[in-house]
């Protein structure tokens, strides 16, 4: 997923809907919410939730009285009594307290970046945001007072087990070339593999998913060895054998990926992914939100503050309350962040990108301009939030693991899922402050 992109700053065209377009879109949305057979382009969680079929189920977790020892894991299809509708609970191989903290912070709007079960800059920033919002001492550490404040969500497991949709096998995955000229020839700068797609869906990396799924199967507690008198049919806790719902995974170098469609796997238990029917008028954008595990219900942000030295972005509501905080990548010595007060011009979902060499200090002006297609692996990811400072914006990335660790060409870069979430928080009245 990681590759060098020269172009990160560009003025992207924002196309406003005409009155007729808006009316048609509203009618289509009404039809969408009323018609259960509306083609979303993916299998939804349900008629009242247009997130994809792998979406979280927090209400049942929060209402079920479950044994605390199993809070680090869960399987899909949880019954109200806390048991699995599949007939067996797939307990995780170990507790993952940092990952559990990360998935809770992510739900609350304080993004830990890539969810990996480790303390790092992004998780520390997320903790600082949560602490500030809850009038705690701001330490960036998971101290006792912070643990106590987070205990309200202690029933949220660190991980869950999902099934990769079968139709993902039919999707096109293509290697993205390095040359902008070759990129311009593509129809879309989509995911390079199913592995990459599932990792971004759950706000993590392929390496973390492999750790959670040794030998291609969900990590689980080692069952006791069966006694000679054990019934052969009593196999609810033994290691699974390959089946149609959980295929074996080969690790040979000739495979295009580690995971396959139809496979069950353990993933970080991200939430806040519910999509209210009718809330998103743009069908393509709704598909993008579902593919990123981002919900339609977001806090309204009236002021955004980006701190260059600290490497974070904060979002405040109309009452001045901190409601969101994300780790970001900002400018560099050659392309510094333009300090000052700006505002949001508009937002472009899944935008193409105008590659203009003359705008970049490290690109020869003799290179040809290119129009790069949209997609999550494009230079600005899935969204561009255009600012009143010409050629500058807030956007996503093709390499989420680099956020906060590398410099940009002057813009503000977030993970695709955080950028998509921020896009649902801001509007043309949102003030944007860049500070040193």
Legacy VTK file of the C-alpha trace (Angstrom):
# vtk DataFile Version 3.0
C-alpha trace
ASCII
DATASET POLYDATA
POINTS 436 float
0.000 0.000 0.000
2.859 2.332 0.705
4.376 4.056 -2.301
5.837 7.468 -3.071
3.420 10.156 -4.162
4.742 13.491 -5.253
1.417 15.243 -5.518
-0.433 16.034 -2.344
-1.508 19.610 -2.898
-4.058 20.482 -5.538
-7.245 22.419 -6.009
-9.882 19.796 -6.685
-13.119 20.817 -8.422
-16.131 20.670 -6.144
-19.313 20.119 -8.091
-22.417 21.470 -6.426
-25.745 19.766 -7.095
-28.303 21.693 -9.084
-31.773 22.107 -7.600
-33.020 19.352 -9.878
-30.183 17.039 -8.843
-30.881 17.699 -5.182
-34.575 16.955 -5.642
-33.855 13.740 -7.499
-31.337 12.748 -4.847
-33.863 13.332 -2.061
-36.451 11.224 -3.889
-33.918 8.479 -4.397
-33.013 8.566 -0.714
-36.650 8.253 0.302
-37.011 5.273 -2.013
-33.809 3.795 -0.603
-34.994 3.933 2.984
-38.463 2.608 2.141
-37.448 -0.188 -0.230
-35.647 -3.103 1.410
-34.618 -4.363 -2.016
-32.703 -1.200 -2.901
-29.369 -2.173 -4.441
-26.706 -0.763 -2.151
-23.900 -2.463 -4.008
-23.146 -4.604 -0.922
-25.017 -6.738 1.612
-26.188 -4.490 4.490
-26.322 -5.332 8.183
-30.102 -5.009 8.072
-33.035 -2.943 6.864
-32.474 -0.425 9.663
-28.680 -0.313 9.307
-26.968 0.167 5.940
-23.502 -0.614 7.262
-22.101 -3.756 5.680
-22.782 -7.248 6.982
-19.568 -7.214 9.076
-20.752 -4.227 11.140
-20.488 -4.093 14.923
-23.283 -4.934 17.353
-22.561 -2.712 20.323
-26.083 -2.593 21.734
-26.044 -6.294 22.512
-22.570 -6.106 24.005
-23.538 -3.241 26.283
-26.800 -4.876 27.409
-25.580 -8.462 27.777
-24.222 -9.599 31.114
-21.198 -11.508 29.903
-18.313 -13.027 31.824
-15.609 -10.396 32.080
-12.948 -12.973 31.209
-14.333 -13.140 27.681
-14.405 -9.411 27.091
-11.313 -9.550 24.899
-13.043 -11.553 22.230
-16.305 -12.261 20.497
-17.789 -13.997 17.499
-20.307 -12.603 15.059
-23.970 -13.209 15.795
-24.128 -12.587 19.563
-27.422 -13.559 21.161
-28.991 -11.401 23.842
-27.838 -13.818 26.547
-24.258 -13.338 25.403
-23.925 -16.650 23.575
-23.087 -17.011 19.913
-25.844 -17.731 17.426
-23.340 -19.969 15.656
-23.342 -22.228 18.691
-19.857 -21.511 19.973
-18.019 -18.578 21.447
-14.621 -18.118 19.864
-12.635 -16.863 22.811
-9.486 -14.978 21.831
-6.123 -16.538 22.528
-5.235 -13.694 24.874
-6.545 -10.501 26.366
-5.696 -7.360 24.417
-6.175 -4.398 26.796
-4.492 -1.800 24.581
-6.490 -2.874 21.530
-9.673 -2.789 23.634
-8.819 0.781 24.629
-8.138 1.659 20.990
-11.490 0.377 19.717
-13.314 2.295 22.459
-11.422 5.529 21.758
-12.130 5.072 18.050
-15.847 4.804 18.793
-15.742 7.995 20.879
-14.189 10.080 18.094
-10.616 10.038 19.393
-8.871 8.173 16.627
-5.869 5.988 17.544
-4.936 5.753 13.862
-4.002 2.196 12.949
-5.442 -0.173 15.560
-2.593 -2.506 16.443
-2.765 -3.170 20.184
0.321 -1.060 20.869
0.933 2.225 22.599
2.278 4.780 20.164
1.934 8.415 19.143
-1.561 8.054 17.695
-2.919 6.144 20.677
-1.294 8.598 23.080
-2.890 11.481 21.173
-6.260 9.739 21.306
-5.912 9.298 25.061
-5.008 12.973 25.420
-8.135 13.911 23.514
-10.347 11.649 25.637
-8.757 12.997 28.822
-9.272 16.614 27.755
-12.880 15.972 26.769
-13.580 14.298 30.103
-11.764 16.835 32.332
-9.064 14.364 33.307
-5.377 15.057 33.786
-3.892 15.131 30.297
-1.065 12.599 30.325
-1.495 10.598 27.134
-1.126 7.478 29.279
-3.607 4.786 30.173
-3.498 5.731 33.849
-5.921 4.631 36.530
-8.281 7.622 36.259
-8.485 7.133 32.492
-9.127 3.413 32.879
-11.935 4.253 35.285
-13.486 6.710 32.815
-13.215 4.146 30.014
-14.761 1.385 32.137
-18.217 2.459 30.952
-17.374 0.630 27.726
-15.605 -2.360 29.305
-18.154 -4.743 27.751
-16.878 -3.835 24.285
-14.528 -6.664 23.250
-11.138 -5.921 21.741
-11.819 -8.153 18.751
-14.606 -9.930 16.967
-14.837 -12.672 14.375
-16.418 -11.852 11.013
-16.877 -13.552 7.676
-15.388 -11.849 4.629
-18.238 -11.332 2.135
-18.262 -13.951 -0.611
-18.643 -11.301 -3.329
-15.255 -9.823 -2.443
-13.807 -12.596 -4.582
-15.409 -10.921 -7.598
-13.902 -7.491 -6.980
-11.012 -6.214 -9.066
-7.668 -5.791 -7.318
-4.794 -4.239 -9.212
-1.218 -3.286 -8.473
-0.841 0.495 -8.469
2.115 1.648 -10.604
4.548 4.256 -9.278
4.480 6.530 -12.335
1.741 9.210 -12.390
1.456 8.676 -16.158
0.745 4.979 -15.604
-1.628 5.758 -12.753
-3.572 8.099 -15.038
-4.258 5.172 -17.362
-6.156 3.305 -14.633
-9.925 3.464 -14.253
-9.644 3.577 -10.481
-6.915 3.561 -7.853
-8.568 0.875 -5.781
-7.220 -1.681 -3.369
-4.309 -3.822 -4.457
-5.545 -6.935 -2.670
-8.378 -8.344 -0.596
-5.941 -8.286 2.334
-5.506 -4.531 1.998
-9.260 -3.991 1.688
-10.102 -5.981 4.834
-7.318 -4.264 6.782
-8.651 -0.793 5.916
-12.194 -1.930 6.686
-11.123 -2.617 10.271
-8.723 0.315 10.717
-5.624 -1.828 10.918
-2.834 -3.391 8.869
-2.371 -6.718 7.137
0.383 -7.568 9.631
-2.000 -7.117 12.583
-4.661 -9.261 10.902
-2.099 -12.015 10.376
-1.214 -11.846 14.059
-4.907 -12.142 14.973
-5.343 -15.064 12.587
-2.375 -17.422 12.821
-2.399 -19.959 9.991
-5.314 -18.053 8.531
-7.771 -18.844 11.322
-9.028 -16.738 14.253
-6.741 -16.795 17.278
-8.486 -18.694 20.048
-7.863 -20.101 23.483
-6.231 -23.523 23.339
-8.857 -26.064 24.357
-8.057 -28.814 26.858
-6.962 -32.092 25.312
-9.969 -34.392 25.014
-9.971 -37.461 27.209
-10.273 -40.900 25.547
-13.890 -41.061 26.676
-14.822 -37.762 25.103
-17.628 -37.895 22.590
-16.546 -37.411 18.984
-19.518 -35.144 18.434
-18.426 -32.788 21.213
-16.272 -30.626 18.948
-17.372 -27.136 19.857
-13.977 -26.196 21.253
-11.505 -28.073 19.100
-9.551 -26.368 16.337
-11.654 -26.099 13.176
-11.041 -28.012 10.003
-11.309 -26.253 6.630
-14.869 -25.779 5.444
-16.824 -23.671 3.004
-17.314 -20.990 5.647
-13.735 -21.077 6.903
-11.373 -22.156 4.123
-7.810 -23.115 4.793
-5.286 -20.476 3.816
-2.040 -21.288 2.083
1.013 -19.232 2.954
2.834 -19.933 -0.280
4.540 -16.989 -1.938
2.572 -17.624 -5.126
-0.706 -16.595 -3.475
-1.994 -13.094 -4.206
-3.105 -12.683 -0.590
-3.301 -14.261 2.833
-7.074 -14.055 3.263
-9.929 -15.184 1.008
-13.592 -14.332 0.485
-15.890 -16.445 2.650
-13.216 -16.880 5.297
-13.863 -16.226 8.983
-11.233 -14.122 10.687
-10.601 -12.187 13.851
-10.488 -8.393 13.463
-10.242 -5.333 15.723
-13.743 -4.704 17.038
-14.243 -1.248 15.577
-17.656 0.386 15.962
-19.498 3.680 15.372
-20.175 2.219 11.934
-23.968 2.368 11.762
-25.322 3.958 8.569
-28.818 5.327 9.004
-31.005 4.480 5.970
-31.548 7.649 3.972
-28.800 9.601 5.720
-26.300 9.441 2.843
-27.617 10.674 -0.498
-24.547 9.789 -2.549
-24.667 6.024 -3.195
-20.953 5.857 -4.025
-20.033 7.681 -0.813
-22.271 5.378 1.206
-20.410 2.416 -0.256
-17.132 4.071 0.728
-18.286 4.672 4.308
-19.423 1.057 4.609
-16.106 -0.156 3.211
-14.241 1.889 5.845
-16.445 1.029 8.816
-17.498 4.668 9.218
-21.031 5.519 10.305
-23.365 8.259 9.105
-23.919 9.759 12.566
-21.089 12.146 13.378
-20.708 15.063 15.739
-21.073 18.518 14.179
-17.791 20.412 14.305
-17.717 24.216 14.052
-13.980 24.655 14.642
-10.999 22.555 13.588
-7.535 23.170 15.044
-4.418 21.552 13.563
-1.210 21.734 15.590
1.904 21.304 13.445
4.370 20.577 16.233
2.098 18.165 18.116
0.812 16.433 15.005
-2.867 16.378 15.856
-6.209 17.712 14.638
-8.968 18.625 17.097
-12.642 19.195 16.358
-14.825 21.360 18.607
-18.599 21.721 18.620
-20.573 24.970 18.842
-20.256 24.984 22.641
-16.494 24.660 22.504
-16.457 21.017 23.564
-13.754 18.766 22.163
-15.597 16.029 20.260
-12.909 14.593 17.971
-9.149 14.281 17.794
-6.980 12.574 15.181
-3.258 12.213 14.568
-2.230 13.873 11.294
0.696 14.393 8.979
1.309 18.059 8.158
3.850 20.051 6.163
7.618 19.959 5.813
10.502 22.421 5.635
10.004 22.801 1.902
6.201 22.852 2.082
5.279 24.212 5.520
1.779 24.158 6.877
0.179 27.540 6.061
-0.384 28.889 9.550
-3.435 31.037 10.086
-7.219 31.022 10.093
-9.038 29.428 7.169
-12.400 27.832 6.535
-13.910 24.953 4.591
-14.835 25.618 0.959
-16.467 22.259 0.397
-15.879 18.520 0.378
-15.221 16.192 -2.558
-15.970 12.505 -2.033
-13.833 9.996 -3.923
-12.207 12.800 -5.918
-9.924 12.536 -8.933
-6.600 14.293 -8.539
-4.970 16.916 -10.736
-1.253 16.134 -10.770
0.491 19.448 -11.483
4.311 19.153 -11.299
4.898 22.896 -11.101
3.296 22.932 -7.645
5.912 20.658 -6.101
9.478 21.443 -5.230
10.655 17.850 -5.708
9.096 17.271 -9.137
10.622 18.596 -12.388
8.364 21.169 -14.015
9.005 19.395 -17.307
6.855 16.442 -16.239
3.435 16.301 -17.867
0.297 17.100 -15.934
-1.924 14.122 -15.270
-5.503 13.547 -14.175
-5.377 10.666 -11.714
-8.494 8.554 -11.124
-10.235 8.349 -7.738
-9.837 5.577 -5.218
-8.551 4.783 -1.729
-5.010 4.390 -3.079
-5.008 7.777 -4.781
-2.785 10.620 -3.527
-5.586 12.139 -1.441
-7.388 8.941 -0.549
-11.178 8.870 -0.398
-11.934 12.516 0.407
-10.663 16.060 -0.074
-11.836 18.797 2.314
-11.059 21.968 0.382
-9.895 25.037 2.303
-10.007 28.752 1.540
-6.200 28.650 1.313
-5.640 27.912 -2.385
-4.165 24.476 -3.175
-4.520 23.304 0.429
-6.885 20.802 1.970
-7.425 18.018 4.487
-7.525 14.553 2.971
-6.960 10.807 3.246
-3.983 8.659 2.323
-2.934 5.459 0.606
-0.584 4.588 3.487
-2.345 4.818 6.900
0.632 3.371 8.752
2.673 6.483 7.863
0.345 9.038 9.455
2.222 11.093 12.037
5.544 9.567 10.961
6.339 11.259 7.647
5.927 14.773 6.260
3.546 16.016 3.597
3.733 18.631 0.888
1.891 21.110 3.090
-1.605 19.674 3.368
-3.098 17.830 6.330
-3.273 14.080 5.858
-5.221 11.501 7.893
-6.060 7.828 7.531
-8.881 7.289 5.054
-11.286 6.295 7.818
-10.488 9.353 9.937
-10.689 11.666 6.923
-14.076 10.192 5.976
-15.295 10.657 9.516
-14.070 14.252 9.660
-15.825 14.940 6.342
-19.100 14.034 8.056
-18.410 16.516 10.857
-17.532 19.704 8.963
-19.409 22.050 6.637
-18.840 25.355 4.870
-19.247 27.213 8.167
-16.439 25.322 9.880
-13.452 27.433 10.931
-10.019 25.846 10.380
-7.007 27.045 12.367
-3.448 25.966 11.565
-1.067 26.652 14.452
2.606 25.983 15.081
LINES 1 437
436 0 1 2 3 4 5 6 7 8 9 10 11 12 13 14 15 16 17 18 19 20 21 22 23 24 25 26 27 28 29 30 31 32 33 34 35 36 37 38 39 40 41 42 43 44 45 46 47 48 49 50 51 52 53 54 55 56 57 58 59 60 61 62 63 64 65 66 67 68 69 70 71 72 73 74 75 76 77 78 79 80 81 82 83 84 85 86 87 88 89 90 91 92 93 94 95 96 97 98 99 100 101 102 103 104 105 106 107 108 109 110 111 112 113 114 115 116 117 118 119 120 121 122 123 124 125 126 127 128 129 130 131 132 133 134 135 136 137 138 139 140 141 142 143 144 145 146 147 148 149 150 151 152 153 154 155 156 157 158 159 160 161 162 163 164 165 166 167 168 169 170 171 172 173 174 175 176 177 178 179 180 181 182 183 184 185 186 187 188 189 190 191 192 193 194 195 196 197 198 199 200 201 202 203 204 205 206 207 208 209 210 211 212 213 214 215 216 217 218 219 220 221 222 223 224 225 226 227 228 229 230 231 232 233 234 235 236 237 238 239 240 241 242 243 244 245 246 247 248 249 250 251 252 253 254 255 256 257 258 259 260 261 262 263 264 265 266 267 268 269 270 271 272 273 274 275 276 277 278 279 280 281 282 283 284 285 286 287 288 289 290 291 292 293 294 295 296 297 298 299 300 301 302 303 304 305 306 307 308 309 310 311 312 313 314 315 316 317 318 319 320 321 322 323 324 325 326 327 328 329 330 331 332 333 334 335 336 337 338 339 340 341 342 343 344 345 346 347 348 349 350 351 352 353 354 355 356 357 358 359 360 361 362 363 364 365 366 367 368 369 370 371 372 373 374 375 376 377 378 379 380 381 382 383 384 385 386 387 388 389 390 391 392 393 394 395 396 397 398 399 400 401 402 403 404 405 406 407 408 409 410 411 412 413 414 415 416 417 418 419 420 421 422 423 424 425 426 427 428 429 430 431 432 433 434 435
